């Protein structure tokens, strides 16, 4: 599954479940690059090195793409945090 495919799958699930959409937005905001507004394309995207590190620690492979179910489970867990 490519990153674009993962994003589209999560977007579809978010459309069907607004509570999940809020949780996914919360996760996306947590993962953003610290100074995202200073770098083109001026979007709150995560740093590539951070994503590679997260994928390595979670899946043992820097190039891994997480399954949508794992992202949803993590987003729901984040949504329950104070």
Secondary structure, DSSP 8 states (H G I E B T S, - for coil): --HHHHHHHHHHHHHH-HHHHHHHHHHHHHHS-TTGGGSTT-S----HHHHHHHHHHHHS-TT----HHHHHHHHHHHHT--
